[in-house]
Amino acid sequence: MLSHLLIRDIVLIEKLEIDFGSGLSVLTGETGAGKSILLDSLSLALGARGDASLVRHGAAQGQVTAVFDVPRNHPARMLLADNAIEDDGDIILKRVQAADGRTRVFVNDQPASVALMRDIGRALVEIHGQHDDRALVEPAMHRQLLDAFGGHVGLADGVAELWKRWRSAEQELSRHRAKVEASAREAEYLRASAAELSKLDPQPGEETELSEKRAAMMRAEKIAADIADAQDVLSGPASAVPQLASLLRRLQRKAAEAPGLLDEIIKAIDSGLISLDAAQSAVEVAMRASEFDPKALESAEERLFALRAASRKFGVQVDDLAELRDSMLADLADLDAGEGRLHALEAQAATARDEYDREAVSLSEARAAAAASLSRAVMGELPALKLERAEFIVNLSASAENRTPEGIDHVEFWVRTNPGTKPGPLMKIASGGELSRFLLALKVALADRGSAPTLVFDEIDSGVGGSVADAIGQRLARLAERVQVLSVTHAPQVAARAQTHYLISKSGGADRVSTGVAEMDRLARQEEIARMLAGATITEEARAAAERLLRENTAVS
């Protein structure tokens, strides 16, 4: 419920603080005292459109802070959690309106958007009046209210979930059908291309490996002739090795005849022969290493050519050819298996639609029963509100083809104000005074189902009196047993039924006027109700009547 309201520098209000309690609270005062300003201020804190004209003349800015005490499981707290706003206790909505038109929003002292404030405000407060557009006149809310009244919100949630499941199945079917159709159009190309790539059988990294192998073979081909010449010089017919070996043997035989003379020559020739032998061995190793098969080089070049030609043809890198082949084969597999998969998805979508249809029909039947019950409940309230010739209708139309997350029903509250006239939407048919009484009857019928924790009624008793005003007061009091009710009223019969009575008044001189609010005790209440009964001149008879009203309603409560 709304527990505290602080207003600073809004129109005629300089500073105003009000603590509200549970039950029925009424706000009264003379015309022009500022009752509408109070509601405009509250609306500002609930996310209504800001306006620089709301700022008190001479002030740089105005502000309104509304504090709410609601249970931990209230939907408004879920909105706070969804928006990462701390929620340790009361919900505090603060709106700062600058004189230059700018506006700032704070939720639990954290900066927030007007949209979030509006969503939270709608979950916390309903304002009902003759010309209020936040109330039950919005057709978009009628289906939700009917579901709340009928107690089948869970069934409606189940239908919404089935709708999501069906739409998801339809979307998957649509995607697969498009894929199959596209694959079918490209089937011939896919089959030829996949066959070509499968025959080529490209492997990741193959191009690099072949390039390196080809380069190595080409390098070997270039030096093979030089290695062959070296072998011919060292080991061929023209080799000097045999002659040097023969010379070494002759010199070794002569060495004894001339001691010391031939030793260095023999040593040098022997060392040379050893080096030449090592050179021959190295040449043989080089020849073996440089051996290559010309056919292998030709094969590598042909393979590289084929891979690069395929790369150009299909517009991908050589290393991506294998992935492209696999993708084509997968598309062909989808195409081949597509019809079967398509039939399976069609069956799934049909099953999901059938499940939705069954539950949507059940929900529609439940709504039809609830609609009749709600109509009777509202009609039961109308005679006492002097609408005994009127008719309240829950207009429910169902179309099996109109599948929505909310079901197959369109729900709108209609009225007929006089017999023989054509019924129509509540907002279009009912006059201002009738509208407020229809809304009150509807709220009483709904009681605490589908209701915000705080209900504000703005002069819904305007233009009525006597028994009708008393009936309105009775119904506001009944509502206040379940939710907090605030009522701006001119009817003494309504004021007398309140648990708390606030007087709105203006004070100040000709140059500076301020609106104030004060909670009244029993004696002050009697005087105010007497004024409401008598007008400008309060008589003793009016005071006696006021006392009687208070006494009777105290006895009833």
C-alpha positions in Angstrom: 0.0 0.0 0.0 0.9 3.7 -0.3 2.4 4.5 3.1 3.9 8.0 2.6 3.7 10.8 0.1 6.1 13.8 0.1 5.5 16.7 -2.3 7.7 19.7 -2.7 7.1 22.8 -5.0 4.3 21.3 -7.2 1.8 24.0 -8.4 0.3 25.3 -5.1 2.0 22.8 -2.8 5.2 24.2 -1.2 5.8 21.2 1.1 3.4 18.5 2.0 3.9 15.1 3.8 1.1 12.6 4.3 1.3 9.2 6.0 -1.4 6.8 4.8 -2.8 3.8 6.5 -4.8 0.8 5.4 -8.5 0.7 4.8 -10.5 3.6 3.4 -9.1 7.1 3.5 -10.9 10.1 2.1 -9.7 13.5 1.1 -12.1 16.4 1.2 -12.0 20.2 0.9 -13.6 23.1 -0.8 -13.5 23.4 -4.6 -10.1 24.8 -5.6 -8.3 23.7 -2.5 -5.9 21.5 -4.4 -7.4 18.0 -4.5 -6.6 17.6 -8.2 -3.1 18.8 -7.6 -2.6 16.1 -5.0 -3.6 13.4 -7.5 -1.5 15.0 -10.3 1.5 14.8 -8.0 0.8 11.2 -7.1 0.4 10.4 -10.9 3.8 12.1 -11.5 5.4 9.7 -9.1 3.7 6.8 -10.8 5.2 7.7 -14.2 2.7 10.1 -15.7 4.0 12.6 -18.3 6.0 15.4 -16.8 5.3 19.1 -17.4 7.2 22.2 -16.5 4.0 23.9 -15.6 3.7 21.6 -12.6 6.7 23.3 -10.9 5.6 25.9 -8.3 6.2 29.5 -9.5 9.6 30.7 -8.5 11.0 27.3 -7.8 13.8 25.7 -9.9 12.3 22.2 -9.6 9.5 20.3 -7.9 9.6 16.7 -6.6 7.3 14.0 -5.5 8.3 10.9 -3.5 5.9 8.0 -3.0 6.7 5.2 -0.5 5.0 1.8 -0.8 4.9 -1.1 1.6 4.1 -4.3 -0.3 4.7 -8.0 0.2 8.0 -9.6 -0.9 6.3 -11.6 -3.6 4.5 -8.6 -5.2 5.0 -8.3 -9.0 6.5 -4.8 -8.5 9.4 -6.3 -6.7 10.0 -8.7 -9.6 10.3 -5.6 -11.9 13.0 -4.3 -9.5 14.9 -7.5 -9.7 14.6 -7.7 -13.5 16.2 -4.2 -13.6 18.9 -4.9 -11.0 17.5 -2.4 -8.5 18.2 -3.0 -4.8 15.1 -4.0 -2.9 15.7 -4.3 0.8 12.5 -2.8 2.1 9.9 -0.2 0.9 9.6 0.6 -2.7 10.4 4.3 -3.2 9.4 6.1 -6.3 10.8 9.7 -6.7 10.2 12.1 -9.5 12.1 15.4 -10.0 10.5 17.8 -12.4 12.6 20.8 -13.4 11.2 24.2 -14.4 13.0 23.9 -17.8 11.0 20.7 -18.6 13.6 18.1 -17.8 12.6 15.3 -15.5 14.5 12.7 -13.5 13.4 9.4 -12.1 14.7 7.5 -9.1 13.5 4.0 -8.0 14.8 3.1 -4.5 17.3 6.0 -4.9 18.7 4.6 -8.2 18.3 6.5 -11.5 15.7 4.8 -13.7 13.6 5.4 -16.7 10.1 6.9 -16.8 8.9 3.7 -18.6 10.1 1.5 -15.6 8.5 3.9 -13.1 5.3 3.7 -15.1 5.4 -0.1 -15.1 6.0 -0.2 -11.4 3.3 2.4 -10.7 0.7 0.4 -12.6 1.5 -2.6 -10.4 1.1 -0.5 -7.3 -1.7 1.9 -7.8 -4.9 2.2 -9.9 -6.5 5.6 -10.3 -10.2 5.6 -11.2 -12.2 8.6 -12.1 -14.6 10.0 -14.6 -12.0 10.9 -17.2 -9.0 8.8 -16.1 -7.3 6.7 -18.8 -5.3 4.5 -16.4 -8.3 2.7 -15.1 -10.3 -0.3 -16.2 -11.4 1.3 -19.4 -8.5 -0.1 -21.4 -9.7 -3.1 -23.4 -6.2 -4.6 -23.4 -6.7 -5.2 -19.7 -10.1 -6.8 -19.8 -8.9 -10.2 -20.8 -6.4 -10.2 -17.9 -9.1 -9.1 -15.4 -11.5 -11.8 -16.6 -8.8 -14.4 -16.1 -8.1 -13.1 -12.7 -11.8 -13.1 -11.8 -12.2 -16.6 -13.1 -9.1 -17.9 -11.4 -7.7 -19.4 -14.5 -4.5 -17.3 -14.8 -2.5 -20.6 -14.6 -4.5 -22.0 -17.5 -3.8 -18.8 -19.5 -0.1 -19.1 -18.8 -0.2 -22.7 -20.0 -1.9 -21.6 -23.2 0.8 -19.0 -23.7 3.5 -21.6 -23.2 1.8 -23.9 -25.8 1.6 -21.0 -28.2 5.4 -20.4 -27.9 6.0 -24.2 -28.4 3.7 -24.2 -31.5 5.3 -21.1 -33.0 8.8 -22.5 -32.4 7.8 -25.7 -34.2 6.4 -23.7 -37.1 9.5 -21.6 -37.3 11.8 -24.7 -37.4 9.5 -26.2 -40.0 9.7 -23.1 -42.1 13.5 -22.9 -41.9 13.9 -26.6 -42.8 11.4 -26.3 -45.7 13.3 -23.3 -47.1 16.5 -25.2 -46.8 15.1 -28.3 -48.5 13.7 -26.1 -51.3 16.9 -24.3 -51.8 18.9 -27.6 -51.8 16.5 -29.0 -54.3 17.1 -26.1 -56.7 20.8 -26.7 -56.4 20.7 -30.5 -56.3 22.3 -31.1 -59.7 25.1 -28.6 -59.1 25.7 -30.0 -55.6 25.9 -33.6 -56.8 28.3 -32.8 -59.6 30.5 -30.6 -57.4 30.4 -33.0 -54.4 31.4 -35.9 -56.7 34.2 -33.8 -58.2 35.6 -32.8 -54.8 35.2 -36.3 -53.4 37.2 -37.7 -56.4 39.8 -35.0 -55.9 39.8 -35.8 -52.1 41.6 -32.6 -51.0 43.3 -32.8 -47.6 44.0 -29.9 -45.2 47.6 -28.8 -45.5 48.1 -30.8 -48.7 49.0 -27.8 -50.8 51.8 -26.7 -48.5 53.2 -30.2 -48.3 53.2 -30.7 -52.1 54.7 -27.3 -52.7 57.6 -28.0 -50.4 58.1 -31.5 -51.9 58.0 -30.0 -55.4 60.5 -27.3 -54.5 62.9 -29.9 -53.0 62.7 -32.1 -56.1 63.4 -29.2 -58.4 66.4 -28.1 -56.3 67.7 -31.7 -56.5 67.2 -31.8 -60.2 69.4 -28.7 -60.6 72.4 -30.0 -58.7 72.2 -33.6 -59.8 74.4 -32.9 -62.9 77.1 -31.3 -60.8 77.2 -34.1 -58.4 77.5 -36.6 -61.3 80.5 -34.6 -62.7 82.1 -34.7 -59.3 81.6 -38.5 -59.2 83.1 -38.8 -62.7 86.2 -36.8 -61.7 86.8 -38.8 -58.5 85.7 -42.3 -59.6 85.5 -42.3 -63.4 88.0 -43.3 -66.1 89.8 -39.9 -65.8 90.2 -40.2 -62.1 93.7 -39.5 -60.8 93.2 -41.8 -57.8 94.6 -45.0 -59.4 97.7 -43.1 -60.7 98.3 -41.5 -57.3 97.9 -44.9 -55.6 100.4 -46.5 -58.0 102.9 -43.6 -57.5 102.5 -43.9 -53.7 103.5 -47.6 -53.9 106.6 -46.9 -56.0 107.8 -44.2 -53.8 107.2 -46.3 -50.7 109.5 -49.1 -52.3 112.2 -46.5 -53.1 112.0 -44.8 -49.7 114.5 -47.3 -48.1 117.2 -46.4 -50.7 117.2 -42.7 -49.7 116.3 -42.5 -46.1 114.3 -39.3 -45.2 114.3 -38.0 -48.7 110.8 -39.2 -49.8 109.0 -39.3 -46.4 107.2 -35.9 -46.7 106.1 -36.7 -50.3 104.8 -40.1 -49.3 103.0 -38.6 -46.4 101.4 -35.9 -48.5 100.3 -38.3 -51.3 98.8 -40.7 -48.7 96.9 -37.8 -47.0 95.6 -36.8 -50.4 94.4 -40.2 -51.2 92.6 -40.4 -47.9 90.8 -37.1 -48.7 89.9 -38.2 -52.2 88.4 -41.4 -50.7 86.4 -39.3 -48.3 85.3 -37.1 -51.1 84.2 -40.1 -53.1 82.1 -41.3 -50.2 80.5 -37.9 -49.8 79.7 -37.7 -53.5 78.0 -41.1 -53.3 75.9 -40.0 -50.3 75.0 -36.8 -52.1 74.0 -38.7 -55.2 71.7 -41.0 -53.2 70.2 -38.0 -51.5 69.6 -36.2 -54.7 68.0 -39.1 -56.5 64.4 -38.3 -57.5 61.8 -39.9 -59.6 60.8 -37.5 -62.5 57.4 -39.1 -62.5 57.0 -38.1 -58.8 57.8 -34.5 -59.6 55.3 -34.6 -62.5 52.7 -36.2 -60.3 53.2 -33.5 -57.6 52.9 -30.8 -60.1 49.7 -32.3 -61.6 48.2 -32.6 -58.1 49.0 -29.0 -57.3 47.5 -27.9 -60.5 44.3 -29.8 -59.9 44.0 -28.5 -56.3 44.5 -24.9 -57.4 42.2 -25.2 -60.3 39.5 -26.5 -58.0 40.3 -23.6 -55.6 39.7 -21.1 -58.4 36.5 -22.8 -59.6 34.8 -23.0 -56.2 36.1 -19.6 -54.9 37.8 -20.9 -51.8 41.3 -21.5 -50.5 42.9 -24.9 -51.3 42.9 -25.7 -47.6 39.1 -25.0 -47.5 38.2 -27.5 -50.3 37.8 -30.4 -47.9 35.4 -28.4 -45.7 33.5 -27.3 -48.8 33.2 -30.9 -49.9 32.0 -32.0 -46.5 29.4 -29.2 -46.5 28.2 -30.2 -49.9 27.9 -33.8 -48.8 26.0 -32.7 -45.7 23.6 -30.6 -47.8 23.1 -33.5 -50.1 22.4 -35.7 -47.1 19.9 -33.1 -45.9 18.3 -33.1 -49.3 18.1 -36.8 -49.5 16.7 -37.1 -46.0 14.9 -33.7 -46.2 11.5 -35.1 -47.2 11.5 -37.4 -44.2 12.7 -34.7 -41.8 10.1 -32.3 -43.4 7.3 -34.8 -42.7 8.5 -35.2 -39.1 8.6 -31.5 -38.5 5.2 -31.0 -40.1 3.8 -33.7 -37.7 5.5 -32.0 -34.7 4.0 -28.6 -35.7 0.6 -30.1 -36.2 0.8 -31.8 -32.8 1.9 -28.6 -31.1 -1.0 -26.7 -32.8 -3.5 -29.3 -31.8 -2.3 -29.2 -28.1 -2.6 -25.4 -28.2 -6.0 -25.6 -29.8 -7.3 -28.0 -27.2 -6.1 -25.9 -24.3 -7.2 -22.6 -25.9 -10.7 -24.0 -26.3 -10.7 -25.1 -22.7 -9.5 -21.6 -21.7 -12.2 -20.0 -23.9 -14.9 -22.2 -22.3 -13.6 -21.2 -18.8 -13.6 -17.6 -19.9 -17.2 -17.8 -21.1 -18.3 -19.2 -17.8 -16.3 -16.5 -15.9 -17.8 -13.8 -18.2 -21.3 -14.8 -17.3 -20.4 -14.9 -13.6 -18.7 -11.5 -13.8 -21.6 -10.0 -15.6 -24.0 -11.2 -12.9 -21.7 -9.9 -10.1 -21.5 -6.5 -11.7 -25.2 -6.4 -12.4 -25.9 -7.1 -8.8 -24.1 -3.9 -7.8 -25.8 -1.7 -10.3 -29.3 -1.1 -8.8 -27.9 0.4 -5.6 -25.9 2.7 -7.8 -29.0 3.9 -9.6 -28.1 2.0 -12.7 -30.9 -0.5 -12.3 -31.9 -0.1 -16.0 -28.4 -0.6 -17.2 -26.7 -3.8 -18.3 -23.1 -4.8 -18.0 -21.8 -7.3 -20.6 -18.5 -9.1 -20.9 -18.4 -9.2 -24.7 -16.3 -12.3 -25.5 -15.7 -13.5 -29.1 -13.7 -16.5 -29.9 -12.1 -17.5 -33.2 -10.3 -20.8 -33.6 -8.1 -19.3 -36.3 -7.2 -16.3 -34.2 -4.3 -18.0 -32.3 -2.5 -15.6 -30.0 -0.3 -16.1 -26.9 -3.4 -15.1 -24.9 -5.7 -17.6 -26.5 -8.4 -17.3 -29.2 -10.6 -14.8 -27.4 -11.2 -11.1 -27.7 -12.6 -9.7 -24.4 -14.1 -6.3 -23.9 -16.4 -4.8 -21.3 -19.6 -3.5 -22.8 -22.6 -1.7 -21.3 -26.1 -0.8 -22.2 -27.3 2.2 -20.2 -31.0 2.0 -21.2 -33.3 -0.8 -22.4 -33.7 -1.0 -26.1 -30.5 0.8 -26.9 -27.5 -0.8 -28.6 -24.7 -2.0 -26.3 -21.2 -0.9 -26.9 -17.7 -0.5 -25.3 -17.8 0.9 -21.8 -15.7 4.0 -22.6 -17.9 4.9 -25.6 -21.4 4.3 -24.1 -21.2 5.4 -20.5 -21.3 9.1 -19.5 -18.8 10.4 -17.0 -20.9 9.8 -14.0 -22.1 6.4 -15.3 -18.6 5.4 -16.1 -17.3 5.9 -12.6 -20.2 3.9 -11.1 -19.7 1.1 -13.6 -16.0 1.0 -12.7 -16.8 1.0 -9.0 -19.2 -1.9 -9.5 -16.6 -3.8 -11.5 -13.9 -3.2 -8.9 -16.3 -4.5 -6.2 -17.0 -7.6 -8.2 -13.3 -8.2 -8.9 -12.6 -7.5 -5.2 -8.9 -8.4 -4.5 -8.6 -10.4 -7.8 -6.5 -8.6 -10.4 -6.3 -5.4 -8.4 -3.4 -3.2 -7.4 -2.8 -2.9 -3.7 -3.8 0.8 -3.7 -7.0 2.1 -5.4 -7.6 5.8 -5.8 -11.1 7.0 -6.7 -11.2 10.6 -7.9 -14.7 12.1 -7.3 -16.5 9.1 -8.6 -19.5 10.3 -6.5 -19.7 13.6 -8.5 -23.2 14.5 -9.4 -24.9 12.0 -7.2 -26.2 12.2 -3.7 -28.5 10.6 -1.1 -28.8 6.8 -1.5 -26.5 6.6 -4.5 -23.7 8.4 -2.6 -24.3 6.1 0.4 -24.2 3.0 -1.9 -20.9 4.3 -3.3 -19.6 4.7 0.2 -20.6 1.2 1.2 -18.8 -0.3 -1.8 -15.6 1.7 -1.2 -15.7 0.5 2.4 -16.1 -3.1 1.2 -13.2 -2.7 -1.2 -11.1 -1.2 1.7 -11.4 -4.5 3.6 -9.1 -6.1 1.0 -7.0 -3.3 -0.5 -6.1 0.3 0.5 -8.6 2.7 -0.9 -8.1 6.5 -1.2 -11.1 8.6 -2.3 -11.3 12.2 -3.2 -15.0 12.9 -2.5 -17.6 15.6 -2.2 -20.2 13.2 -0.7 -20.6 13.3 3.1 -22.0 9.7 3.0 -18.6 8.5 1.6 -16.5 10.7 3.9 -18.4 9.3 7.0 -17.4 5.7 6.2 -13.6 6.4 6.1 -11.1 5.1 8.7 -9.0 8.2 8.0 -10.2 11.6 6.9 -7.8 14.3 5.4 -8.8 17.9 4.9 -7.2 19.7 1.9 -7.1 23.4 2.3 -5.3 26.6 1.0 -3.6 29.1 3.2 -1.6 32.3 2.6 -2.1 35.8 1.5 -2.9 37.4 -1.8 0.7 37.0 -3.1 1.5 33.5 -1.9 -0.9 30.6 -1.5 -0.1 27.1 -0.4 -2.1 23.9 -0.3 -1.9 21.8 2.8 -3.3 18.5 4.0 -4.2 17.6 7.6 -5.6 14.5 9.2 -8.7 15.3 11.2 -9.9 14.0 14.5 -13.5 13.1 15.3 -14.6 16.7 16.1 -12.9 18.1 13.0 -14.5 15.4 10.8 -17.9 16.2 12.2 -17.4 19.9 11.2 -16.1 19.0 7.7 -19.0 16.6 7.0 -21.4 19.3 8.3 -19.9 21.7 5.8 -20.3 19.2 3.0 -23.9 18.8 4.0 -24.8 22.4 4.5 -22.5 24.4 2.2 -21.1 27.8 3.2 -23.2 28.2 6.4 -22.9 25.4 8.8 -26.0 24.9 10.8 -26.6 22.9 14.0 -28.9 20.7 12.0 -26.0 20.0 9.7 -23.7 19.2 12.6 -26.3 16.9 14.1 -26.7 15.1 10.7 -22.9 14.8 10.4 -22.7 13.3 13.9 -25.4 10.9 13.0 -23.6 9.8 9.9 -20.3 9.3 11.8 -22.1 7.4 14.6 -24.0 5.1 12.2 -20.9 4.3 10.2 -18.8 3.8 13.3 -21.4 1.3 14.6 -21.4 -0.5 11.2 -17.7 -0.8 11.1 
